Amino acid sequence: MYYCPRCNRSIAKEHVEVADRELRDRFGITKLSSLRCPVCDCEYIDLDKVKEGGRRHADKAKQKDDTP
C-alpha cells in the first residue's frame, strides 16, 4: 500500500499500474509511475516498509476522514 501524507490518500500496489496507465492515457499525467502523488506531487510512502507502529498514523488519519 502506498500512502500520500499530504493528501491523506492511499493506493494499493496492485492498482498502481492500471491507474498509471489510465492517468497517462486520459490526462497525460505520468507522476504515478515514479511513485509520486498525481494530485499534489508528494512522494508516496510505502507502508509495507514503514517500521511497526508507523502505519497507525495513516490508519488514524483515514478513519478521521471517513467520519461524517
N, C-alpha and C positions, 0 to 999 in steps of 0.2 A: 504494500500500500504506500502510495506517495501522498504527501501532505504539504499544502501550501500554508505556511503560518500567517501570511498577510491576509489572504482571502478566507482562511479557515475552511478550506475545502480539501477533499481528498479524492484520489482516483485509484482504483485497483490496478495493479501492474498488468493484469491480463487485458485491460481495456485501453491501455495507452496506445498500442499500435493502431487499433481501429479508430480511436478518437483523433490521433495524429493525422491519419490519412484523411479523415472527414474534414478536419480543420484546414488541412493543406488544400484539399480539392475545392471546398466552398469559399474559404476566406483568404487563402494564401498565407496562413499563419503556420510557421514551422518551429515555434518555440518548444512545443511538447516533445518533439524528438530529441531535444537536448536537455530534457527534464527540467524545463522552466515553465512556470505557470503561464498559460496563454492569455490570462486576464491581466495580471499585474507584473509579469516578467520576473517574479521571485523564484529562486531556485527551490525545487521540491526537496523535501526531506524524506528519505527512505525510512519509513517507520520500522522496517524489518531490521535495520542496522542501528536503531536507537537503543541505548542501554536500557536494561529492565527498569520499568517505572517511568521512563521518559515519555512513553506513549500516552500516559494519563492526561497530559496537557491537551493533546489533540482530541482525545475522547471527551474530556470535560468541556472543552470549547464547543464541540459538536453538539453535545447534549444541551448546552446553553442556547444554541441557535435553533434547536428543534422545539424548544419550549415556547408555547404561544404567548 
